[in-house]
Amino acid sequence: MFRAKSIVAPVVSALLLSSAVAGAQARTGVVVGSVRDSAGQRLNQTVIHLVGLEGRVSPATSDDSGSFRLSGLELGRIRLFARRIGYAPETLSVVVVQGEPKRVDFVLAVVPVELQAALVTADPTRGKMGPFNTRRARGVGSFVTRSEIEKRQANSVSELLRYIPGVGVVQRMAGEPQPVRMQRSASSSAQSNCTVSMYVDGQPYPNGNVDDFPPLSIEGIEVYKSASEIPADFRTRDAMCGLIAIWTRDPDAAKRKPNLN
């Protein structure tokens, strides 16, 4: 009799435990679904987990087809959170029921990636003004830049040149060409001054006048007051008394003949 009771007790305990486990399993549900982007592309590697119940139920990760499955969920309304790098996270609600998998489909929006702003500047040694900027950086000679031209608001180039020490402009009647002369270096000769040479856009401009060009048409001006200052780009036997090089904003300016009237 004692032996029968000892056998029945474990059996009953096992049956009760099995019933409890079955009851717990019966009170949970399953959620299945998919993850896509706004264009309909299936998204893998998307993590889906329960909101507020993290750690109690292991998160799911979508596979290559974008599908996922979450099991062991408590019955009732729950919220699911989907996240993937490069996409805005999405939260959806679903009511979990017993015995029937519930389906949830996520559609994630792409998040534009903000790149760090980069300052792009043009190389000052390239292009038409490249030689001008290169010589200006050497610090030999006098230079008038576009910004200075706009700041001065001069009516003529000869008026601009009056601001440069050592440069003289022969004053004539308004509307007439204003010849430009420079003080020669002490080693050049006893002659106190002489007429300077002119270049326009890198080309000789003989018999021309600086006032052939309105200030607003000019990008930059180089002024060399003595033979020793004149760079090799402009040095000739005719350019020994100083030189003015004008750089225009008009690419055809140097092709036109100077006003000889």
CORMOPE-V12514 format. One line per field, one symbol per residue. ss: DSSP state (2 for helix, 1 for strand, 0 for the rest). phi: phi as a letter, one per 40 degrees, with the letter a starting at -180 (. if undefined). Layout:
ss->???
phi->???
//
This chain:
ss->022222222222222222222222220111111111100001000011110001001001100000111111110111111110001001111111100101111111010000000000000000000222222222000111022222220000222220000011100000000001111000000000111011110011000002220022211111110000000000000000001111110000222000000
phi->.ccccccccccccccccccccccccccbbbbbiabbcccgccbcfccbaccgbcgcbccbbccccgcaabbgccchcbbbbbaacgbccbbbbaccbcgaccbbbcbbcccccccccbcbbccccbgdcdcdccccccgbgbbbccccccccfccaccccccccdgbbbccbcdgcdbdbbbccccccacccaacccbbbfgbdbcgcbcccbcdccbcabbbbcacccccddbcbccbbbhabbbbccbccccccccccc
//
